[in-house]
Amino acid sequence: MMNKPNILIAEKDFTTRMQLVQTATKAGYQVKTTMSVAKLLYYLLRRHFPVVLLGDSIEGNIQIPTLVRLIKASDPQVAIILISDDISLQQMRKARELGIFFHALKPVNPEDWQELNLAIACAFKKTARLALAPRRDITSLTPRIH
């Protein structure tokens, strides 16, 4: 039996979180959820989650770019799918600069859910490719002097 890929859902709104869980579970992913930044970072440091679905209402006092920066510091390879209706253009631009994989509005109709499913599948493909790629560290980039 093959292991299901792990996905982490970070969303405070119960209804949205449960819809995301149902969608991810139906698509065959193993799901973990959280409503707090502390747990989100804990999960990223303790377990490998290639994809994070990040809602904009995880904690009201932290801006999305700051949260994206923390997530990327915890796991630079993670693909972040931001699900947000309520984010300023400036914050969205900064989140993109910091390396989110995809931004989606909160799904409302079946087409929205299809788009989100496609984004999740693409994110897993990307993280799988990154995991297989040879790692380059700083020593391989510096010339050897004998």
Secondary structure as UniProt FT lines:
FT   STRAND          6..10
FT   HELIX           14..26
FT   TURN            27..28
FT   STRAND          30..34
FT   HELIX           37..46
FT   STRAND          51..55
FT   TURN            56..57
FT   TURN            60..61
FT   HELIX           64..74
FT   TURN            76..77
FT   STRAND          79..83
FT   HELIX           89..97
FT   TURN            98..99
FT   STRAND          102..104
FT   HELIX           110..132
FT   HELIX           138..141
//
